[in-house]
Amino acid sequence: MRGFEQQSDALFVYISPESFVPKDHPLRPIRQMVDAALDDLSSVFCQMYSHTGRPSIPPEQLLKAMLLQVLYSIPSNVKLVEQIHFSLLFRWFLGLGLDEPVWDHSSFSKNQERLIETDVAAQFLAAILEQAKDKKLLSKDHFSVDGTLIQAWASIKSFKPRDDDQEPPAGKNPTRDFRGEKLVNDTHVSTTDPQARLYRKSSTHEAKLSFAAHVLTENKNGLVMVSTVTEADGFAERAAAKKMLSNVANGKRRITVAADKNYDTKGFVKAARTMKVTPHVAQNTERKGGSAIDGRTTRHSGYALSQRFRKRIEEVFGWLKTTGQFRQTRYRGVTKINWYFTLAVTAYNLVRMRNVGVCPA
């Protein structure tokens, strides 16, 4: 028998969004881990807001909404708020009832700025890592480090001489003739994002306005321990690696750090050993002067293991550049990009922890 369509504009629902979400939905363990971490940050949120005035969007819901934006590759705040409005799954994740109004995207963006001005993203990452530590997911002795380039949200046309005080050409996308002009960071700067630097990955790649993103992972499950974003230059990877290692090296017990050939320099190797970090760096035998790593390091079986496990770090960058949408940043300036990158790294850790079966009791 044919079924007939029955349309109803008015509908009363007496059930919560909880009943619409399957018990085995992959967001369930992530929500539990996030809620536990946000409970730990409650005192931090209290210090960020005044006790008087009009109530703002709860910071817990702000962070959870931004996590959804990363996890579901939502390109803008406008699209995010739109999906929260009609998605029962998103409402459940945020703790919104079916009849509760959703914020305007402009209010959402304005409230985000308050969080970006703090280090709450780094504290959120630390709270998630504390859960991983309690579940014995983190290695205490073996780590890997690497960096990648993030394309800046700026056109090469904006890269102009620092002393150029001419009025920009009329039009939305004016043409520019680069013929005979040498583009160098010392003499040029992007008018769109002054902190972006013209850089290329190798001699076979074109130069682009970019930032450098760096992560340090532990080798047991490939979770990110520390992350940072810097200006792109030839020394950024090693400088950032030394700074990140200082967060995990306590100087009391010796640890190892795996890295690719770009870290095979006498300066980095010496600095690592000073911090009681054994540099399991891939040897660059083609470099003038030879490798800074000799047989005293490579003869150990642990060196070969580190070289194998360090490749997991590419999975982090692959996820961040696809799902996390960090192949090209949507933000400007090192500070803001670093904040959002830390949040995206936290989202990666949550997915990774869920995949290994972690869920708070």
N, C-alpha and C positions, 0 to 999 in steps of 0.2 A: 504494500500500500504506500502510496506517495505521502511523504511528510510535507506539511504546509508551513511556510515561514510565518512566524508570529513576531512582530516587532513591538517593542515596549520601550518608550522613552523614559519612563519613570520606573525605578527598580529599587526596592529596599533590600539591603544585604545585612544580615545579622551575624556574619562570620568575619574573622580577622584575616589579614594577608597571610598569616602563618599557615592557614589551612590550604592555601594555594601553592605553597612551595613544597616540592617532593622531599621526603625525608633524606634521600640520598643526593640531594642537589649539591654540587661542588662549592657553592657559596656558603653552605651551612658551617663547615669547619672554619672557613675564613672569618665568618662573622663572629664566631665564638672567640677566636684568637684576637680579633680586632677589639671586641668589647672588653676583653680582659686587659688589653694594653691601655685602652682609653680610661678604664677605671683607675689604673695606676697614674694616669696623667691628670686626674681630676683637680688636684691641688695646683698644678701648673696652669690649667685653664682659669681657675679662680683668680690667680694673680694677674691674668691678662685683661680682665674685664672689671669695669666699675661696678659698685654695688647699687648704684642708682641709675636712672635713665630708662629708656625704652629697651626691652629685651631684644637681643640680636638673634641671629640664627645660631643654635647651639654649636659650639666648636666640634663636638663629637660628630654631629651630622655633616658638618662641613668636610671634615677629614674623610668620613666614610663615603660621601658623595664624590670626592676627588679620587678616592680609591676605585670607585666604580668607573670613573672616567678613564683611568689607566687600564683596568682589567678588561673593559669592553671597548677600548680604542675609540672613545667618543671624542670627536675632533674639537668641540667648543663647548663653552658654558651654556650657550643657547640650546644646543642639542641635548646637553646633559639634563637641564631643567625640564625640557620638553619630554624626555624619556621618563624622568622621575614622575612626571604628572600622570602618565598613562600606564606605567609598568608596575604591576603588582609585585614583581620580584624586587625591584628597586625600592619600592615603598617598604616592603618587609625588611630589607637589609638596613634601611635607614631608621626603622622604627616609626614610620608614619602610618597613620590609620587611613582607611579608604576614603574617608570624608574630610581629611585634613588638607588645607590648602598648601600648595607648593610655592616656594619663594619665587620672586621675579629674578630673571637671570642677572639683571644689573645689581640687585641687592646681594645676590650670591657672589658676584665678582668683587663687590666692595668689601664684603665680609672676609673674603679670602685674603685681602691685603693685610688684615690684622695678623693673620697666622704667618704670612710670609715674612713679616717684620720680626718674627721670633725664630728660635731654633727648635720649634716644636716638631718639625719633620725628623730632625736628628734624634730627639728624645723618643719619638714614636718608633723609629727604627731600633733604638736601644731596648725599648720595652718588648718588641717582638723578638729580638735576639735573646733577651732574658728568658723568654718562654722556650726558645730552642735550646738554651743552655740547661734549663731544668729537665728537658727531655733527652739530654745527652746527645744532641745532634751536632755539636760543634767540636772541632779539633782544637786542642790547646797548643799544638806544637807545629803544625804544618799548614802553610798558607800559600796563596798565589796572588800575583799582582799583574795588572795590565791596564792599558788605556786605549781609548778610541777617539775618533773625531766625530763631533756633532756639527752638522752644518748650521750656520747661524741663520736667523730670520732676517736676512738682509741681502739685497741684490748687489752684485759686483758693480753695478752702476753707481751705487752709493759710496764706493771706495774712491775718495778724491784727495787731492793734495791738502795737507793740513793748513796751508796758507791760502787756500782758495776761498776768497770772499765774494765770488760772483753769485748773482742770483740764479737759482736753479731754472732750467728751461721750463717753459709752460707745457702743460699737458700731464696726464696721469702717468704715462710711461714713455718719457722722452728718450730719444736715441742718444748714444754717446760714442764718440770715436776714440778708441784706445791706441790707434796707430802711432808708433814712435814714443809712447809713454811707458815708462818703467814703473810698474806697480810694486812698491816696497813698503813694508809696515813702518819703517822709520820715517818715511816722508808722506805716507798716505794714511787715511783713517776713514772708516765707514761713518757717514752722516746718520745712518739709521741706527746702528749699534756700535758706538765707539770702542767697545771692548772686544769686538770680534776681530780676529786676526786672519790675514790672508795666509793660508798654509796648505801644503799638499802632502799626502801620505807618503809618496815616493816619486821618483823621477818619471814614472810612467803614468802618474795621475795628474789631473788638472788641479790647479790651486783654487781653493774656495774659501770664502769667509767662514771661519770655523771656531769652535771651542773644543777643548780637550776634556774628556770625561774619564775618570779613573776609578777603579774598584779594587778592593782587596778581599779575596774570598778565602774561606777555610777549605781544606782539602777533603774533609770527611763527607759532606753532603753538598758542597758547592754553594753554601749560603754566603751572602755578601756581608762582611763585617764592617767595612768602612767604604764610603764613597765620597768623591769630591769632583768639582768642575773647576777648571782653570782656563786661563787664556792659552791658546795654542802656540807652542814654539818647540824648538828642538830639545829643550831641557825639561819640559813640563812633566813628562812621564816619570823621570827619575826623581825629580824634586818632590812630586806628589807621592811617589812610592815611599820615600824616606819619611815624609810626614805621616802617612797612613800607618807605616810600620811602628811608629812611636806609640800608636794607640793599642797595639797588641803585644809589643815587646816590653816586658817589665824589667829586663836586665838581670833577672835572677836565674832564669832557666833559658837554655838555648833553644831557639826555634828555627825553622827553615822557611824560606820564601822562594817559590818558583817563579820564573819570568822568562820572557823570550830574549832574543839576541840584542834587542835595543837596550837592555839593561846591562849588557856585558861591557862595562867600563870600569876602570880602576877606581874612579871616584865613588860610584855606587857600591861596588863590592867592598871597598874599605869602610864606607859609612855603615853598611849593613853589619859587617863584622864587629864594628865598634859598639853596636847595639846588641851584641850577642845573637845576631841573626845569621845563619848559614845561608849564603846566596846560592841557591840551586838554579843558576841562570844558564840558559842555553848558550853554548860557546859560539862566538863569532870569530872563526879562524881566518876569515877573509879580511878582517880589519887590520889596518896598519899597526904593527906592534904586537899583534896576536891577541889571544883571549886573556881576560883577567882571571879566568877560572882554569885551574890546572888539575892534574891527576889526584891531588889530595882530596878534592871534592868529588870529581866525577867517578872515582873508583868505588864509591860506596853505592850499595843497592838502592838506598833511599833517594839518590840523585835521579836515577832512572824512573822511580815511582813519581817523584815530583814533576818530572817532565811530562809524564803521562797525565797526571791529574790536573796540571795547570791548564790543559786544553778545555776543561769544563768552563773556564771563565768566558770562553767565546759563546757559550750557551746563554750566559747572562746578557752579553751585548746583543746577541741575536734577538732575544726576547724583548729587550728594551727598545730596540730599533724597529721592531715590527708591532707587537702588541702594545708596547709602551709608547710608541710613536715618537721616539727620540732619534730617528735618523736625521731629522731636521727639527730643531727646537721651535716652539711657538712663542717663546718668551725672549726677552732681551736683557742683557746684563748678566754678569757672572753670578751675582747674589741670587737673583730670581731663578735662573736656570739651575743652580746648585740645589735650591730648595725643592723644586719640582723633581729633579733627578733623584734626590734622596727619597722622596715619596714613591717614585716609580721603582726604585730599588727595594723599598719595603714591600711593595706589592709583589715583586718577583719572589722575595723571601716567603711571603705568605703562600703563594702558589706552590713553591718548592716544598714547604713544610707540609702543606695539604697533600701533596703527591707522595710523600713518604709516610703518610698515615698519622700525622700529628693532629691531635685535637685535645684541648684542655678538658680535664675531668669535670 
